[in-house]
Amino acid sequence: MELKNYQQKVIGHLNDFLATLEQYQRLDIAFREYWAERGATGMPAYQNNVKGIPHVCIKVPTAGGKTFIAVNALEHLFNALQRPNPQRPKLVVWLVPSLTILEQTYRQLDDPQHPYRQKLNERFSGRVAVYQKQDLLTAANFNADTVREQLSIVVMSFDSLRARNKDDRKIYQGNGYLANFLNATWYDTDCLLPEHEPDSLINVLRPLRPLVVVDESHNAESALSVEMLANLNPAFILDLTATPRKNSNIISYVDAMQLKNQHMVKLPVLVSNQPDKNRVIENALKLRRELEGLASQQEKSGGRYIRPIVLFQAQPRTADDNTTFEKLRETLVELQIPAEQIKIKTAQINELKDIDLLSRDCPVRYIITVNALKEGWDCPFAYVLASLADKSSTVDVEQILGRVLRMPYVQTHTHNLLNLSYVFTASSRFTNTLDNIVSALNRAGFSQRDFRTAEPILTIPPSQTVNTQPELPLKIPTVPSTTTSTLTNEAEHDTIDPSKINLNTPNSVNELDTTASHDSTTPKPCADPELDALKQQAEQANRDYEQEAKNNDDPVPPEQERHMNYQKMQERWKQSALNLKLPQFFTRVATGGFFSNEEALHLFDGRQLLKGFKLSEQAIDIDFATIDEELRLIDLQQIGKEGDEDYRAECFKVDTQKRAALHEMILKNPLPSQQREVSQLFFNAIGKQDPIPEAEVKAYIKHLVESFSKEQVADALANDALYIRKIKEKIKALSESYIEKQFYYELDIEKIFLNPYYTLPIQITPRKNAPPIQKSLYQHEEEIGVFEREIIEKIADLDNVLWWHKNPSRKGFYINGAINHYPDFILYTKNGKVILIETKGDHLDGSDSATKLKLGKEWASKAGNQFRYLMVFESNTISGADTLADALKKLKNL
């Protein structure tokens, strides 16, 4: 199981934030700069919920795969956290809001066959243990040694920290099982809570500085809950929720359109208001039967098994009133629905316990509930929500609507009707009901654009024809107020009467009773103008929504959009700019068909050339002699830094006490044992270097550390963070050198080639606007430096230059060769020439200048006569580059 495209972007956003935080070391500044880099200069300030502790949120709609995102985030988080403290234990406290979600999450993370656990094993080399609170209280495979050697995840409920009952208070009580931690030489007891015993679980967790994952975090941010989070003494807090609170520090938004494009959700939701409850039941039954017929046809054609389910949302008179549910069951049975297909799930009754609703052997097609199916209950087969609230009531679907949104098997289905979900109501307050549905969608992380209302269908005598293709409104329609006359007999129309439910079929719904055999014949559809019209509206709604989703493949969520610094392309240059396709490097990749030799074009990524790279055989000549000088530079950088210490990122402070204790223990051993310990510590901190195999990284580090003398081992332990940084830099340099050699070889034999591809965006989002300079492509360009401004002002004065654009680093056009090179400027001349310009002021050391210049010139030569590449130095130039004066001469003649 791999990350979807939008999930990969979320992980990318997290990495970007971690890099920014590591750079600035201040939570408020890092959060501001992170969003400014994305052009969102008006985002709310960082909320310092737990002082000094990074506390960020990822907003993911229901069915967006929050748990899988968190599973993949762990490696990246620990990579960042271990850079300053390589010996930091990898402990995760995974908090969930309910026992249902706790059981589900623990099962998913603990089961070796589940994709989540398989991903953890892959990323952490199989050294993973998953616990529940009771496992920790009894120290079951949980001790001071195991937490240093593995990834340890403990799944707990919020209530476990609230100490509201005797069982929950156990984490705050003394516990002899955990005394092992107190005796560990590396274990720091200075941060214990004095009001609790040193060997209480809460005090055992605190020195381990856990990474805290908060699932459905909107349930966990009251003042009390923030205090509970602080009690854990976390290194980092990652929230995941569909509905962030106002004090959430959101670093990534996932939009519903992205989920639709990846087939994660059944959107849009089609909402149909019926005259009364009988019609709600009737149409829910008919539609469900129709959906199962389509699912059966799809399966016979090679599709996967789907058994659509209706959720009936009843409205009991009191909390203890079970007669409402039983009467509804009786009604369904009277309509010849087999009793085994009907289950009740309420706060008091749970007939779904131990039932696998996705099993082919499960007969359940109807679930009667109120609001018991909340977060944590998921069944992709649930397609229809039928609300049986009183006609004069506003339908409360806020808790339950999200349960019908998950797409079966995360794939699009042959029949359009199986790609969206349905809500039937019978409310005279339909406008209020629609408001409630919008609220329910908001709660699930969606919005008003993610549902459609079905046009009311008039009952027409059979002799008349029916227009079954009414236009779908995209906004909530105005519903006329219910008149007094229509309410006169409301009580009569607001009761369920099986005799008034016409299933309009020669046989009963039992036609699809497949408890005896799952090969029963799909019933022939019957003439039903109302259902036919509803189906046509549903199909049109799905087509419209899918087209909208395709047109917005990478949408900016509304919460982010209103803070964006949008700068549009100027009209006078638009045509020439939008017609331009800048060439990028591509390669051909086999499509994978068993009997096919077809190949597809893929945008080239230099990492793909590392397939045959043997890191273990590379040189280990790393210069560690400059460590002392680098330490002095770091000390100087810290002097004079000002700011509120409450915002200083605690996670990047070096824990000197723990380090000293661990180093003392290691240095007591013989040299070979010291080398093994240091080698393992370094590998744990360096982690995977994709796509280089883990075994290659381990072998390289082992080979390197085995060359250390006893004195150098001691120095490596004392300055581990700098040693690790230098080793990673060496691995990176070796990798890039290998990639460069392979790149130019494959370019020569035309396995890598240029293809017109990159188009300039219609608008950009600069983090800071450059001053107005003539001929800029956009209303305002990205901020530019002093030498850049000098260059571009002189270039803009040239008569033959039509427009120029400041190419934003890391998010604009790049030459994707042995390295990814983002030139500073893109110029376009009146005769159609395109010139890429890289500037080098005297303050730049130019360490990568030769590599960039070689790549840029190669790109221009392969791209054709329309394209040029110039590298412009302020004064000290290199072979093949230009001074500003020389560059201007060349540009005049293009």
N, C-alpha and C positions, 0 to 999 in steps of 0.2 A: 504494500500500500504506500503510495507516494503522495506528496502534497499536491493539491490542486494549484493552478496558477495563482489564484488570489491568496491562497495560504502561503505560497512561496513569497509573495510580496509582503505579507504580514511579517514573516521571519526576517525579510530584508529590512523592513522598517525597524524592527527590534534591534538588529545589528547596527543600523545607522544611529539609533539613539544611544546604544552602549558605547559606540565609538565617540560620539559627541560628549557623552558624560565622562568618558575616560580622558578626553582632551581638556575639558574645562573643570572637572572635579567639583562642580557646583550644580546642584539640582535645578535651581531656578534658571541659571544661565544656560545650562545644557538643554533644558526643555524649550526655552525661548529660541535658542539657535537652531535646534533640531527642526522646529516648525518654520523658522525663517528661511532655512535652506530649501523648504518646499514651497516658498512663496506665500505661506500663511502667516502674515506678520501681525495679525490681530487676534491670535489665539489667546484664551484666558491664561493668566499667569499660573505657574506651578503651585499646586496645593500641597503644602508640607505636612501631610496627614500624620506621618510618623517621623519625627524630626531626624534629619540626616539619613533617612533610609529611602532609597529609590522606590517609588510606589507608582507604577504606571498601569495603564488599562488598555486592553484591546477590545474594541467593540465588534462583535460578530453576531449576526442575526441567528435566531433559532435554526437548527439544522445546518449551520455553517461549519461544523467540525471544530468546536472550541477545544475539546479534549485533545484531539490530534495535533492541533496547533501548539498547545502547551507541551505535549510530549516532545515535539521537535524543537521547541524553544529551549529546553533544559540544557542541551549541549552548548548552545551559544551563550547562555547566561553563565554557566560554569566556566567556560573559556575566558570570559571577561573577568569574573570574580577571582579566578585563580592566577591571573597574571601578576598582581601584586603579592598574592599569598598562595604560592603553588601547593602548599600542604593543606589548604582549606578542605575540610571534609565535604563531600557532595551529599548533603542531606536536604530533602525536599519535604516540607509539610504541605500537604495538598488538602485544602479546606473546601468542604461542600456543604450546601444548605440543608440537606435532608438525608434521612437514612436510606431512602430509595436511591438517591444519586450516589450515596456513599457505597452501597452494595454494588451498584452498577459500575462505578469507577474502579473500585478495588478489583472487581472481577476482570475488567478489561485490562488493567495494568498488570495483574498477577498471572493471568492465563498465558502460558507459553505459546499457545496457538493463536492468540488474538493479535491482529495487526499492530495494535498500540504497543504491546509488550515486545513484539518482534522488532519494532522500530527502536525501542529502548535498548534491546540487546545489541542491535546493529551499531548504534551510536556510542554505547558504553561497553563494548567488547564483551557482552554477556555478563558483566559484573553488576548485576541489578538485584535488589531485594525490595519487595513491597510489603508493607506492614499495615495493620490496623492498630488502633490505640491499645487494645488488649495485648497485642504482641509486644509492644514496648513496655507495658506495665509488668509483664512477666519476663522481660529481657530475652524473648525467644529469638535466638540468632541475632541479637542486637547488643553489641558491646563496643568498647573503645577501640578494639582492633578492626571489627567489621566496618565501622563507619568510615575508617580511613582508606579502606581497600575497595569500596564499591559505591555505586549510586544507591542511596537508601531513600525510599519514598514511603512516607506514612500518610495514609488517607484518614482524615478525621472530619467530623462534622463541626459546624460552628458551635453547637451546643456543648461539645467536649471542652471548650475553653471557657464556657460561661459559668460552670460550677453551680448549676441550679439544683442539682440533686446529688445524692450520695455517690452514685456511680461516676458522675462527671467530676466530682471533687477529688477523685483519686489521683489525677495528674498533679495536684498541688500538695499531696501528702507524701511523707517519707516512704521510701521504697528500697528495701535492702537488695532487691534484685539488681538495682542500678548502681550499687556501690563501686562496681568495676571502673566506672568512668572517673570517680573521684581519685582513684589510685593511679590513673594514667599520668605519666610525667609531663605530657604535652598539654594536659587539660587545664584550662584557665578557670579558676573559681572566683575571679574578681567581679564577674558580672552577675552573680547569683542574686535572686530576689531574697532579701533578708527575712521577709515574713513567711517564707516557706523553707522546708527542710532542704539541705544541700542535695540529698539523693532523691528528691521529688522529680517526677518526670519533667515538669516545666523547667526546673533548674538544670536538669541534664541536657535539655534541648538548647537552652540559651547560649552556652559557650560554643555550641556547634554552629551558631549563626546560620540557621537554615534559610534556604530559598523558599519563600512561601508563595504557593499558587492558590488563588482564591477563585473558585468556580462560582458562577452566578453571583458576582461580587456585589450586585445591587442589594443583596440580602445581608451584607456584612459591613456596612459602613456607618452604623450608628456610633455615637460617642463611645458606648460600651465596647463595640466591636473594634474600634480603632485602638482602644486601650488593650484589648486582648491581643491584637496583632503586635503591638509594642512589647507585650509580655514575652513573646517568643524570641525577642531580640534578633529579628531577621536581618539578613544581609541585603535582601531584595524582595519586593512584593510585586507579583504579576497578577493583575485582575483580568478575568475574562467574563464578559457579560454581553447580553443583547441590549441592555438598558442601563448605561452608566449613570451614576449619580452626579450631582453638580460638582462634587469635590473630586471627581475622577480626573486623573491626568492621562488623557487619551493620546496614544502615540500611533494608533492605526485604526482606521475605519474600514469595515467591509460592507459593500453596498449589495442590496438584494439582487440587482441585475447580475452581479458577478456569480451569485449562487445559481441563478437561473441558467446562465451560460454554461455552468459546470454541472447542470442537471442535479443539483442538490435539493431543490424545493419544487413543490407543486404550486406554482404561481402562474397567473393570478388566481385569487380567490373569487369565485363567482357567487354573488349574493342574490338570492331570489326570495322576495316577500310573497307569502301565500295568503289567501283569504282567511284560512282558519287552520287549526291544528291538524284536522283530518287531512287537509291537502298537504300539509308539511310531511306527515307520515307517508301519504300516498306517493308523493313525488320523490321522497327520499328512497322509498322501497323500489320504485320504478327505475330511478337513476342508478341505484346500486346494482340492480339486476342487469341493467344495460351495460354498466362498467364491467361486471364480471363476464358477461358475454364477450365483450371486446377483449378482455384479458385472456379468456379461454382461446379465442381465435388467435391472438398474438402468440400464446404458448405453443399452439399446434404448428405455427409457422416458425418455430425455433426460439421464441421469446421465453422469458422466465416466469415462474409461477407467481400470480398475484390473486389475492382473494379480497376484493374491496370490502371495507367495513364502514358501517354507519355508526356515528356516535350520537345517541339521543340524549340531549341535555334536558332533563326533567326539572320541574320546579315544585318541590314539595311544599306543603303548607307550613310545616314546622321542621326543625332540625331532626326530630325523631320520627317523622312521618315516612314510613316505608311503603304505605299503601299506594302512593303515587307510582313508585317503581313497579310494584307488583301488578297494578292495573295496566300499566303500559306493556308489561310482559304478556299479560293475559290477552291484551288486544292483538299483539303480534302473533301469539299462538292461535288465536281465533282466525287470523288471516292465513292460517296454515303454514306458518313459519315454524320449523322444528325447534323445540325448546332448547336443545343443545346448542343451537346457533345464537342464543341470547344470553348475555351475562350482565350482571349488575356490578358496578364499581362505585361505591360511595365511601364516605368516611367510616360508616359502620359496617358495610357489607363489601367484601372483596372476593368476588367469584373468579377473578382473573389470576389469583395466586397460583404460581407454578405452571401457568399455561404459556406455552410458546406460540404467540399469535402468528408468527411467520412460518410455522411448520405446516407442511402440506396435509398433515393428519389432523390439524386443528379445524373444527367446524365453525368457529365463532365468526359471525357476520354482523352482529348487532351488539353494541355496548350501551347500556343505560347508565347515566351518571349525572352529576350536578357540576361540581368543580373539582372532583377528586383526581382527575387526570391532569396533574400539574407538571411542573418542571421535573424532568427525570423519566417521565413516562413517554416512550416513543414507540410508535407503530407506523411504519411507512405505508401499511395497507389501509390506514384510516383515510378515507377520501371525503366522506360526507358528514357534516355537522348539522343535525336537525334540532333546532331549539324549540322546545315545547313550553316556553314561558307563557304566562297569561297574555292575552291579546293586548291588554292595556298597559303591560309592563315593557320597560326598556330591556331588551335582551342582553344579559350579562355573559358575554363570551370571552371576557378578557383573559381568564385563566386557561381556557380550553382550546381556543382557536389554534394556537401554535402546535397542537397535537396532530392536526391534519395536514401539516405543511411539508413533512419530510418525504422525499421522493424515493419510491422503492428502487433498490439496487443502484442508486445514484447514476441513472442513465435515462436518456429520453426514450419514450415508448412510441411504438408504431402508430397507435391511435391517439390523436390529439386529446381526446377526452380523458385519457389516463395521465396527462401531464399537468393537470390543474386540480384544484380542490373546490369544494362546494359548501355553501351554507344556505339552509332553508330556515326561514322564520315566518311567524304570523303575527306581526306587530302593527297595531294602529299608530304606533309612534316610530315609524320606520326611519325617519331622519335621526332620531335619538339612537336608534339601533345601529345605524351606519356610523354615527359618531363613536359608539361603543366598539364597533368592529375596527375602526381606525385606531382607537386606543389599544385594542388587543394586538393589532399589527405592530404598533409602536412598541408594545411590551415585548414582542418577539423580535424586535430589531428591524422591522419593516416600516412601510409608510403608506399613505393614502393612495399612492400610484400603483400599489400592488394588489388592488382588488377592482372588480368591475361589478356593476349592478345589472341584473337581468331585467329587461323590459317586461312589464306585466303582460300576460297573455290572456286575451279575452276568450271566454267560452263561446264558440261559434257553432251553429248547427252544422251537421255533417255535410249538408248540401252546399255550404259556402266554402270558398277557398281561403287559405290562410297565408298571409305574407310571413314567411318564417325567417326573414333576414332583416330584422330591425337594426338600425344603427346603434352601436354600443356607445353610451355616454362615457366619457372619461372623467367626468366630475360627478359628485353626488347630486342626483336629481332632486328637484323640489317636489315634495310629496304633499298633496292637498291635505288640509286638516280634516280629521274625522268628524263628520257631522253628527248631530244628536240622533238623527234617525238611524244612522248606521250602528250607533251604540245601544239602541233600544233593546235589541235581543242579543247583546254581546255575550251574556252568560250562556245563552243557548248555543251560540256558535263557538264558544271557547271551551267546550267539552269534547272529549274524544268519543266518537261513535263509530265502531267498526262497520256498521251498515252503510255509512256514508263514504267509506274508503273503497274506491273502485280501482282495482289493480289492472283493469283493462287487458286481460289476457285470458285465453281459453283455459289455461291451467293455472295453478297457484304459483306463488313464489317458490314453492318447493321444487319447481323444475330444476333449480340449481342446487338442490340438496345433494351434495357430493360426498356425504359421509360414507355411503356404500362404495361408490366408485368415483374417481376423479376424472373419468373419461366420458362423463355424461354429455349429451349433445347440447350445444348452445341453443336456447330457445329462439325461435324466429321473432324478430321485432314485430310489434303490433302497431296498428294505426293509432297514433296518439299525438294530435297536433300540438298540444302543450309541451310534451316531452321533446318532440322533434324540434320545436322552436327553441327550447332551452338548450338542446344539444348544438344547434347551429350557432347560437350566441356564444356558447362555451368554446366551440372550435374557432370562431372568429376572434374571441378574446385571447385565446392562446396564441394564435398567429400574430396578432397585433403586439402582444407582450413580448413574444420571442424576437420579433423584428426590432422592437425598441431595445431589447437586451443586446442584440447583435450590434446595433448602432451605437451602443454605449458600453463597449467591451471593457473599458477601464474608467468607469465614471468616478467623479469626485463627489463623495457623499455630501449632502446638504449641510451637515454640521461643520464640515471643513470648508466648503465652498464659500460660505459667507465671510470667511476670514482671509480669502485668497487675494493676492495682489495681481489681478489679471491685467495683462497688457496686450491689446489686440494688434494684429498685423495691420499695417497701414494700407488703406484701400488702393492707393496708387501703385503699390508694389505687389499687391496680393496675387495677381494672375501669374506673374513671372515666378514668384516664390512657391506657390502651390503646385505649379507645373514641374518644379525641379525635383528630381530624385537623385540624391547623392549615392554614389556606389559604395557598397560595403562588401567585405569578403564573405564568400559562401563556400560550402563544400557539399558534395553529394553523399547522401546516406541511404542505404538500402531500406526499402519500406518494410521488409520483414516477411513478406508473403512467401509461403512455402514453395509455391511453384512460379514465383514471379521474380524477374530480374529488375523490376522497376526501382528507380531511385527518386528520392525527394531532395529538394534543395533545402539546406539548413544554414542559418546564419552562423558563421564560423565563431567558435569559442576556443581560444588558445589552450584551455585546459584539456581539450580532447586529444591533444598531441602528447600528453603525458602517459598515455596508455602503456608504452614500452619503457618508461623511465625507471631505472634502477637506482633509487636513492642510496641504498645500502652500499653501492660501489663507488659513491662519489667522495670527493676529498673532504677531510675534516679539519682543514687548516683555517680555523676560526681564531681571530685575534682577540683574546680576552685581556690583553695587557692594558687596554684603554678603559677598563672598568672603573678604576679610581677616578680618572678624569670625568667620566660620565656621571659618577656619583656626585662629584663637586658641582657639575652643571645642574643636576636635579635639585641640589640644595639651594643653589643660587636662584633657580626658577621659583622656589617656594617662598623666598624672602620677599617681603613687601606685598604679597597677595592679600587683598582686603576683601571683606564681605561678611555677611551674617554666617557665623559658624553653624547655626542650625541647618543651613542648606549645604554644608560641606558633606560630600558623599562618603559616608562611613565605609562603604564596601571597598573603597580603594586605599584605605589606610593599611599600612603594613602592621600586622599583628606580631610585634617583636617578641613578646613573652612566649607565645606558642612556638614560634620559630626556634627560639633559643633552646627550649626544652627538647624539641624534636631533634635538633642538630646535635645536641649533647649526647642523646641516645644513639644516634647513628655513628658519631665519631668514636664511640667506645668499641666498635666492632673492627675486625681486621679489614684491610684495604679492599679485598674483593667484595666483601659484604657491603662496605660503604659505597663502592661503585654501583652495585646492584640497586641499593636503596635510592641513590641519587638518580640513576638512570630511570627508575620507575617513577620517581617524583617528577622528573623533567617530562617524561612522556605523558603522565597524567595532566600536566599543565599545558603542554603543547597540543595534545589531542590529535584528532584526525586532520590530515592535510589533503582533503579530497582534491583530485581523485587518486592521489598516491596511496597505495595499499597500506593499511595499518602496520603490517609486518615489516614493510620497508622503512617506515618511520622509526619503529622500535629498534630495528637492527642498526640504523644510522646513529641513533642516540647512544645505544649500547657501545658501538664501536668508538664513538667519540669519548664517552665517559671512561671507558677502559684505558684510555691514554692518559688520564689524570693521575698525577702523583697524590700522595696523602695531603700535601699542602694545598694542591689545587682543588681537591675535593672539599676541603674546609672553606676555601675561598668561594667555591661554587655554591655551597650551602649558605654562606653569609650574604652572597649577592645573587641569590637564585633568580630573582625577577629579571636582572640584567643579563645573566647567562641565558636564560630561556628566550629573552628577546633576541639575543645575538644568534642563537641556534635557529630560531624561526626565520630571521633575516637571511641566514645562510641557506636554509632550505628553499626559501623564496628565490634567492639569487640563482641557485643551482637549477631550479625548475625553470626560471625564465630563460636562462642560457640554453637549456635543452629545447624549450619551446621555440626560441628564436632560430636555432639551427634547423629544427624540423620544419618550421614555417617556411623559410626561404627555399628549402629543398622541395617541399610539396607545392610551393608557388611556381617553381621552375618547371615541374612536371605537370602543372595545371590541375592538380588535385584540389588546389585552392584557387579561387578565381573571383573576380569582381562581378557584382550584379547591381543594377540600379535598384535602390531599395528605400533609403531613408527620406521621409518627407518632413518638411518643417511644420511645426504645429501652428494652428490658426491663432493661438494666443499663448503667451508664456506667463510664468509667475515668478518674477525676480524676487530674491530675498531682500534686495535693496535696489532702488532705481538709480541708473546712471544719469548724469546731467544731460539735458537735451543737446544732441549733436545732429547736424543735418544728415539726411539720407538714412537714418536708422530704419530698419525693417519694421520694428514694432514701435508703438507709441512711446514706450520707455524700454530701454535695454537693461540688462543686468549690470550691476555696479562694476566699474573698471578702475584699474590702478593708474598711477601717475604716468608711467611710461606707455601703458596701453592707450591712455587718452591722447598722449602726444602723437602716437602713431595713427590712431583712427581719425583724429581731426585733420591730419595732413592727407590721409587717404581720401576722406570725404570731400576734400577740396578738388580732387582730380575730376576732370570733366567726364571721363569715360566710366566712372564708377556710378552704377545705378542705385544700389543700396548695400548696406552692410548689417551684419548681425553679430552680437557678442554671444558666442556659443557657451552656454552654461556648463560648467564642469560637472561631470558625473551624471548629468541628466539630459544632455544635448546630443549632438551628432558625435560619433567617435569612429576612428579608424580602428577596426577590430582585427589587428594583426597579432604579432608576437606579444604585444602589450595592447591595452585599450588606450588609445591616444585621443584626447579631446582638444582639438585646436582652439585657440582663443577666439578667432574671428572667421566668419564666412563672408566673402565679398562676391558681388554679382555685377558684371560690367554690362554696358549697353549692348555689346555684341554677343552677350550670352556666355562669356567666360566666367568660371567659378574658381575663386582662389581661396585656399585655406591658409590662414596665417597663424603661426605660433610665435609669441613674443617672449624675449628673454632679457629682463632688466639686469643691471649689474648686481642687484641683491640676490639673484638666483645663481646657485652654484653650477647649474647645468650638468649635474651628474647623469641625468638621463637624456640629455640633449642629443647626443649622437644616435642613440637608439630611436628617438622620436623622428629625427631628421631622416634617417635611413628609411624608416617606415613611411613617412610622409612622401618622400620622393618616389618610393616604389609604388605607392598608391596612385600618385599623379601619373606616372608613366603607364600604368596598367589601365587607368580610367579613361584615357583618350585625350584628344587635343583640347577638349572643352575645359579640362581641369588642370590646376596648378597648385603647388604647395611651396610656401616660403616660410623659413624660420628667420626671424628678425631679432638681432642682438642690439642692445643699446650701445655697446662699444666692443667688448672683448668677444669676437666671433669665433666660430670653429669652421673647419673646412666644409664647404658646401652651403653654409648659411650666409645671410646678408646683413649688412648694416642698414639702418633706416634709409639712408641716402640711396644706397644701391637698390633697395626694395622699391622705393618710389620710382626710380628710373624704369625698372622692369614693368611696374604696374601701369605707367603712362602708356606703354606700347601694347597693352593687352586689350 
